[in-house]
Amino acid sequence: MLIDTHSHINFDSYDEDRDAMFDRAADAGVDGMVCIGMLPTGGREALSLARRYPGRVYASVGVHPYDAALLDEAMLGEMRALLREPEMVLVGEMGIDTVKAEAPLAVQEAAFARQLELARELDLPVCIHSRDAFPHCERLVREVCPEGWKGFAHCFSDGVEEALGWKALGFTISFAGQITFKNKSCDPIRDAARALSPEDVVVETDAPFLAPTPHRGQRNEPAFVRETAKVLAALWEMDEAEVFAQTTRNARRVLQL
Ligand SMILES: [Zn+2]
């Protein structure tokens, strides 16, 4: 009924209770989740989780903008090999972060472009991390994929203009826990959701980070994606079940599940 399109459930913070966490997800109606594997080691971990929980966990692999300087030919080769496995449904996360990443912008752009090229070559959707970086991301997507590309604008944290910009590029906007936060600074994210239609949107946790209200401050987990979807239903004045179903259809469409 719900798909969490972005989680890091391979992290060792889940080693003690991973099976219980899957049970809680199932109880909350979350029957699918994408494990985003970040290189150097996350890709193999995501793949092994997807194999251990088939039909429930799907895998992705990419080089996060924080780690952009690590991407070399060997790592790209490893990505290509991993992405040929049927459990791999998405490439990333990749992108640009002008707030927290230490790698210079040019290094981030080069790593992003190489991964976008790979996704295009393999005809796979991408998961993009863009933090205060929409114009950079937009330019690179247009350069590498002039016809636009497909995938998720992950953990969307901008406003109406950027949301519509992603949509124009062919992307589906992925909302995480911030949309549930009462802070004024999160109002533009809610405005963006109102400006989009339910067909344009998926939900994610980005677990273990960014737990939504009322779990804010705790370790996040896929079950909590329900709180984010509930807030979207309230913003759209729609039935919660309808929003759960529509965002799930959108996730399945992009991921070709
Ligand atoms: Zn993430």
Boltz pocket constraint, residues with backbone or C-beta under 6 A from the ligand:
constraints:
  - pocket:
      binder: B
      contacts: [[A, 6], [A, 8], [A, 36], [A, 93], [A, 206]]
      max_distance: 6.0
